[in-house]
């Protein structure tokens, strides 16, 4: 099973940059998209309903903002649009596909970079997400939670870690939250099971020459429940083309849907 996750920073923009042509060549079973930045009625043409996939969108109420999507080769048993929190669901940040005992989620965790109010919203999300993840880990289901978590976990996960310790995405409180999430082994950063190297980034600022100089952050994840630990077989970050300010994170699993 191959799963790809990408923050598209506008699905229509990504389409113009060739994302769907590339996607169709990847033989992925599931593609998770964040930041569609579009309403469903704007996505009813062929490129946004790619051949061979069942397509599901969860839009933000605000036009041109946020939004998540799932493209699945196999028809899911169930789709859950939204996590059940009104303020979060209004921003289109969560969609889940269930296949038997497996849940695959496309998640767009809030960013706090635009100001104190948004950072407070992000902390509120993390506070509520902790018991939610606890319930998931105790449910007996397997989970793959894909998306832009907007947190670089460790120093190895961003280029300029010294200068970003007071910036959203690398705040001590955010990193400690991920420390706690991974502490007991119930949840695992699947990428780091395979790749322990430095300079493995998935997002680059549009400022300066961040992309050319690889001054990036690893903030896109596939976080898996412990039962899937031995199922991860390969990973890569695709950077040969640029569809967004993020790069697609590709992971292969020894798992049959």
N, C-alpha and C positions, 0 to 999 in steps of 0.2 A: 504494500500500500504506500503510495506517495502522496504527501500533503505539502502544499505550498501556501505560505502566508505572505501577504504584501499589504503595506499601507500605501494605497495608490495615490494619495493626495489629489483626489479627483479622478474618478473612474473614466470620465470622458477624456480627460487629459492623457491618462495612461493608454487609452485606446488609440489616440492619435499618435502616440509614441511607439506603437507596435506591440503593446502588451498581449493582446488576445491572439495575435499571430504566434508570438513566442509561446504563450500558454498552451496552445493546441499541439505544440511539438513536444511537450513535457510528459505526456502520458500520466498526468496526475489524477488521482482518484478524487481528491477534494482540494479545492482552492478556497482559501479564506481571505477576504478583502476587508480592509478598514479604510475609512475616510472616502467613501464613494462620492460625497459632496453632490448628491443628486436626489431627485424624487423619482419614484417608480415610473411615473408617466413620461419621464425624460429618458427612460432606459428600455423602451419597448422595441427598439430596432435590433436587428440580428447580432451585431457585435456584442451586445450586453446580455444576450441569451445564447451563449456559445453552443454550437452543435455538439451533441453528445453529452450534455450536462443538464441536470435539473438545477434551476437558478432560484435563489431566494435572497431577497433584500429586506433589510430593516432600516428605514430611513429616519433621519432626524426630522422633528417638526419644523425646525428652522431651515429654510431653503439654502442650499449650497454649503451645508455644514455636516460634518461627521458622517454617520451612516456606515453600516457593515453589510457584508454579503457572504454567501456560501454558494459555490458551484460544486455539484456532486454528480459523479458518473452514475452511481447507484441511487435510486430513489430512497430517501430516508424513511424510516418508520414514522418519524415525527419531527416536526420543526417547532422550535420554541423561539418566538421573536420577543426579545426583551427579557430582562432578569427579574422583573416584577417590582422595580423601584421607579416610581413615576418620574422623578427628576432625571434619572439616568436613562430611562427608556425614551424620554422626550428627546434625548440627544442621539438616539440610534447607536448604541454602543455594544450590543450583545445579540447574537443569534446562535442557536444551538441546533445541530442535526443529530438525531439519534439513530443508530444502526444496531439493533439488538442490544448488547450490553455496552456498546461504545458510544460515547458522546464526543462530538467534535464541535468546538466553540470558536467563533470568530469574535474577538474581543478588542475593543478600542478603549483602553484605560485613559482617563482624563489626563491632560497635561496641566501643569501649574505654571507654565512659563510666562503666561500673559498677565499675571498679577496675583495679589494676595487672595482675592476672592476665588480665583480658579484653583490656587494651591489648597485652599481650605476645602473646596469641593473634592479635590483629589484625595486629600487625607480622609474626608468623610467616606468616600468610596472605599478606600483601603480598609477602613474600620469596619464597614458593613460586609466587605468581601471576605474578611477573615473567617467569620462563622459560616458564611456560605460555602467556602472551600472546605471547611471542616465537615460540613454535612455531606458534601460531594465525596470526600475521602472515606466516609463511613457508610456510603450508600451501597457499596458492592459493585458499582459501575466503574468502567474504565473511562478516563477522560484525557483528551488532548485539547488544551486550551491555547489557541493560536492567536497571535496578534501583536499589536503595538502596546506594550505595557508601560511605555514612557518612563522606564527606570533602567539605568545602567547599574548592574549589580555590584561589580568589583572594579578595582583600578584597571584591570586588564581589559575592561569592557568599554573604555573610551580613551581617546588619545590624550587629551589635556585634563587629566583627572585632578591635578593640583589646583588648577584655576576654576574648577567647576564644583567644588565642594559646598558652595553656598548657593548653587543654582538648582532649580527644579529639575528632576531627573537623576540627580546625584546627591541629593540631600542625605545626611546621615540617617534621618528618620525613614526615608524611603528605602535605603539600602538595608537598614535593620529589619524592615518589614519583609524584604525578600529573604534575608538571613533566616528569619523565623519561619517563613513559609517552607524553606528547604531543609530546615534543621532536623526534622525527625524522619526524613526520607519518604514521607507520604507523597510529596510533590517533587518533581525532578526537572531541571533544566536540560531538556533532551539534547540540545546542541553541544553542551559541555561534556556529555557522555562520550562524544565522538571526537570533538575538536577542543583541545586545550591551548591552542596557540593564541598569541597576542594579535592585535590589529585585525580582529574579525568583526567588522562593523556592519550595521544594517541601515544606518541613517547618517546623513551628512548635511550640515547647514548649507543653505544656498548662499551664505555670505562668504566673501573672499574666494579662496581656491580650495575649500574643504574637500571636495570630491577628488580633485586632481592630486592633492597632497595626502589623501586618505586620513584626514583629521575627522574621525567619525565617532559614533556611539553604537553600541549593540543594545538596542532597546526593543527589538522584535524577537519574540520567543515562540517556541512550542513547548509548553510546560505540561508534563504528563504525570498521570498517577503511577504509583510505584509498581503496579502489576505489569506495566508496559516497559519497565526498565530494560529488560533483556530483548525487547522487540525492535529496538532502534538499530538500524544497520548502516545508514549513511546520512551525511548532511553536506549541504553546500550553500553558499551565498552567491547569487548570480549577479555579476557586475559587468558582463560584457556589453550590455545595453543598459540605458538608464530610462526607466519608465516613470520614475518618481524621485523624490528626495530620499526615499527608502529603497532598499534592494529586496528582491524576493528571497525568502528563506525556505529552502527545500529540504525535506526530510523523508527518508524511506524507513518503513517499518515492516517487519516480518509478521504481518497481520492480514488476515483475509476478512473483508467486509461481508 
